[in-house]
Amino acid sequence: MRILLLVLLFLSFAYSLALVLANNTEVGVNLLFSQAPTMNLGLLLILCLILGIVIGILLALLIFRVLQNKWEISRLQKANASLQEQLTQANVVIDRQANAPTVDEAVYGATAVNIQDSAVDSVNEGASLTKQKRDY
């Protein structure tokens, strides 16, 4: 990787040197509100090229960051929708279990459970009456 970087750096330096030597005419640069001193045309081309590359890289990084954030938001929205669906399904299962008949109701029916509950209540009442008789 370092060798590739060194080769690219050497090629860009060689290109810049050839550009400066081939375009050695002095030109004046007129900026809208000021005048820059005269400079070598090759040097001006290199400065404009470097400035364009730097601005392009910065804009590309900014756009990539925006796109990366949009992708992340989209991924999180999909995950949120999936989790909402799982939550809905879990609530349906919980409601079914809460409304499902118990084992006693399933085996004996609802009336048998009610009779059994009333029998337990009457036994409890009898036990409390017996206890009250002993206390007198």
Secondary structure, 3 states (H helix, E strand, C coil): CHHHHHHHHHHHHHHHHHHHHHCCCEEEEEECCEEEEEEEHHHHHHHHHHHHHHHHHHHHHHHHHHHHHHHHHHHHHHHHHHHHHHHHHHHHHHHHHHHCCCHHHHHHCHHHHHHHHHHHHHHHHHHHHHHHHHHC
